[in-house]
């Protein structure tokens, strides 16, 4: 579910230019099923074992924080909600 939601924040135009909808991305961190609450668990059907669950969740916490703070910083510094990340020009 979260992989698909994160892909929704990526905007690709007909020319192949890519942009990121920062407001949409940041909204995932405050909704009812917040991205911050995601936890990997074999009990939930994720492909992790009991021995790797703790390490995987630790990496997930770091990844989430990196995504959140980078998106927030990009939005604040550019003063825009959409940021171009690649251009075919």
Backbone as numpy.savetxt, mean C-alpha at the origin, in Angstrom:
# Nx Ny Nz CAx CAy CAz Cx Cy Cz
-7.08 -9.67 -0.93 -7.89 -8.49 -0.93 -7.02 -7.23 -0.93
-6.01 -7.18 -0.06 -5.19 -5.96 0.03 -4.34 -5.75 -1.20
-3.88 -6.82 -1.82 -3.11 -6.67 -3.06 -3.96 -5.94 -4.10
-5.21 -6.36 -4.24 -6.11 -5.73 -5.21 -6.41 -4.28 -4.83
-6.60 -4.03 -3.56 -6.88 -2.65 -3.12 -5.69 -1.74 -3.38
-4.49 -2.23 -3.14 -3.30 -1.42 -3.39 -3.14 -1.15 -4.88
-3.49 -2.11 -5.71 -3.42 -1.91 -7.16 -4.42 -0.86 -7.62
-5.53 -0.70 -6.92 -6.53 0.31 -7.28 -5.96 1.73 -7.16
-4.96 1.91 -6.33 -4.35 3.24 -6.14 -3.43 3.60 -7.30
-3.09 2.61 -8.14 -2.24 2.85 -9.30 -3.11 3.21 -10.50
-2.79 4.32 -11.12 -3.53 4.80 -12.29 -2.60 4.70 -13.49
-3.04 3.99 -14.53 -2.26 3.85 -15.76 -3.10 4.38 -16.90
-2.55 5.37 -17.64 -3.31 5.91 -18.77 -3.00 5.11 -20.04
-3.64 5.48 -21.13 -3.51 4.75 -22.40 -2.08 4.74 -22.93
-1.30 5.75 -22.60 0.09 5.83 -23.06 1.05 5.05 -22.17
0.54 4.48 -21.09 1.38 3.71 -20.18 1.98 4.52 -19.05
1.61 5.79 -18.93 2.07 6.61 -17.81 1.42 6.09 -16.53
2.19 6.08 -15.47 1.67 5.60 -14.19 1.65 6.73 -13.17
0.59 6.76 -12.40 0.46 7.72 -11.30 -0.11 6.98 -10.10
0.04 7.58 -8.96 -0.44 6.98 -7.72 -1.42 7.93 -7.07
-2.59 7.41 -6.73 -3.61 8.20 -6.03 -3.29 8.12 -4.54
-2.61 9.14 -4.05 -2.14 9.14 -2.66 -3.29 9.21 -1.67
-4.34 9.98 -1.99 -5.48 10.05 -1.08 -6.15 8.70 -0.92
-6.32 7.98 -2.04 -6.91 6.65 -1.97 -6.01 5.71 -1.17
-4.73 5.74 -1.46 -3.78 4.89 -0.75 -3.81 5.17 0.75
-3.76 6.43 1.13 -3.78 6.79 2.55 -5.11 6.45 3.21
-6.19 6.44 2.44 -7.49 6.09 3.02 -7.52 4.64 3.50
-6.71 3.79 2.90 -6.67 2.38 3.33 -6.16 2.22 4.75
-5.51 3.23 5.25 -4.95 3.16 6.60 -5.95 3.64 7.66
-7.11 4.11 7.24 -8.06 4.64 8.21 -9.46 4.05 8.07
-9.68 3.17 7.12 -10.99 2.58 6.91 -11.26 1.50 7.95
-12.50 1.02 7.97 -12.91 -0.01 8.92 -12.00 -1.23 8.91
-11.67 -1.72 7.74 -10.73 -2.83 7.62 -9.36 -2.27 7.27
-8.81 -1.51 8.18 -7.59 -0.75 7.93 -6.40 -1.67 7.61
-5.60 -1.17 6.68 -4.38 -1.86 6.28 -3.46 -2.07 7.48
-3.52 -1.16 8.46 -2.70 -1.29 9.67 -3.07 -2.53 10.48
-4.28 -3.04 10.30 -4.75 -4.19 11.07 -4.42 -5.53 10.42
-3.93 -5.51 9.19 -3.61 -6.74 8.48 -2.52 -7.50 9.21
-2.76 -8.77 9.40 -1.77 -9.64 10.01 -1.74 -10.95 9.24
-0.55 -11.44 8.96 -0.40 -12.70 8.26 -0.53 -13.85 9.24
-1.31 -14.84 8.87 -1.52 -15.99 9.74 -1.94 -17.19 8.91
-1.35 -18.32 9.22 -1.76 -19.55 8.51 -3.21 -19.88 8.85
-3.69 -19.48 10.02 -5.09 -19.70 10.41 -6.05 -18.92 9.51
-5.56 -17.83 8.91 -6.39 -17.01 8.03 -6.21 -17.37 6.56
-5.44 -18.43 6.30 -5.24 -18.90 4.93 -4.03 -18.32 4.23
-3.21 -17.54 4.95 -2.00 -17.00 4.34 -0.94 -18.09 4.27
-0.05 -17.97 3.31 0.99 -18.99 3.10 2.21 -18.72 3.97
2.02 -18.83 5.25 3.12 -18.69 6.21 3.01 -19.85 7.19
4.15 -20.28 7.70 4.12 -21.33 8.72 4.20 -20.68 10.09
3.94 -21.45 11.10 4.01 -20.92 12.47 5.41 -20.40 12.80
6.42 -20.99 12.18 7.80 -20.58 12.47 8.18 -19.28 11.75
7.49 -18.96 10.67 7.85 -17.74 9.92 6.85 -16.61 10.12
5.75 -16.89 10.81 4.69 -15.89 10.98 5.18 -14.61 11.65
5.90 -14.74 12.73 6.36 -13.57 13.48 7.27 -12.69 12.63
8.23 -13.31 11.94 9.14 -12.55 11.09 8.42 -11.90 9.92
7.48 -12.63 9.33 6.71 -12.09 8.20 5.88 -10.90 8.64
5.27 -10.98 9.80 4.46 -9.88 10.31 5.33 -8.69 10.68
6.53 -8.94 11.15 7.45 -7.85 11.46 7.82 -7.10 10.18
8.10 -7.83 9.11 8.40 -7.20 7.82 7.18 -6.46 7.28
6.01 -7.02 7.49 4.78 -6.37 7.04 4.55 -5.05 7.76
4.83 -5.00 9.05 4.71 -3.75 9.82 5.63 -2.69 9.23
6.88 -3.07 8.96 7.84 -2.14 8.38 7.39 -1.67 7.01
6.91 -2.58 6.18 6.43 -2.23 4.85 5.25 -1.27 4.92
4.30 -1.56 5.79 3.13 -0.68 5.95 3.53 0.72 6.37
4.41 0.80 7.35 4.86 2.12 7.82 5.60 2.87 6.72
6.43 2.16 5.97 7.15 2.80 4.86 6.17 3.34 3.82
5.18 2.54 3.45 4.17 2.97 2.47 3.42 4.18 3.00
2.98 4.12 4.24 2.18 5.19 4.82 2.97 6.51 4.87
4.16 6.46 5.44 4.93 7.69 5.60 5.42 8.24 4.26
5.77 7.38 3.32 6.20 7.85 2.01 5.04 8.49 1.26
3.86 7.87 1.30 2.68 8.44 0.63 2.31 9.78 1.26
2.35 9.83 2.58 2.01 11.07 3.28 3.01 12.17 2.95
4.26 11.82 2.92 5.31 12.80 2.61 5.19 13.30 1.17
4.94 12.38 0.23 4.77 12.78 -1.17 3.59 13.71 -1.34
2.49 13.40 -0.66 1.30 14.25 -0.77 1.57 15.63 -0.18
2.23 15.65 0.99 2.51 16.93 1.65 3.50 17.78 0.85
4.55 17.15 0.32 5.58 17.90 -0.40 5.12 18.36 -1.78
4.30 17.56 -2.44 3.84 17.94 -3.77 2.55 18.74 -3.72
1.88 18.69 -2.57 0.59 19.36 -2.38 -0.43 18.90 -3.43
-0.32 17.61 -3.81 -1.22 17.01 -4.78 -1.64 15.64 -4.28
-2.82 15.21 -4.72 -3.28 13.89 -4.32 -2.88 12.81 -5.34
-2.52 13.23 -6.54 -2.08 12.30 -7.57 -0.62 12.63 -7.91
0.24 11.61 -7.88 1.65 11.81 -8.15 2.06 10.88 -9.29
2.70 11.45 -10.31 3.19 10.64 -11.44 4.41 9.86 -10.96
4.41 8.55 -11.21 5.54 7.73 -10.81 6.36 7.24 -11.98
5.77 7.24 -13.19 6.54 6.93 -14.39 5.86 7.57 -15.59
6.65 7.89 -16.57 6.12 8.54 -17.76 6.78 7.94 -18.98
6.01 7.77 -20.03 6.55 7.20 -21.26 7.29 8.25 -22.10
7.31 9.49 -21.63 7.99 10.57 -22.37 9.49 10.51 -22.21
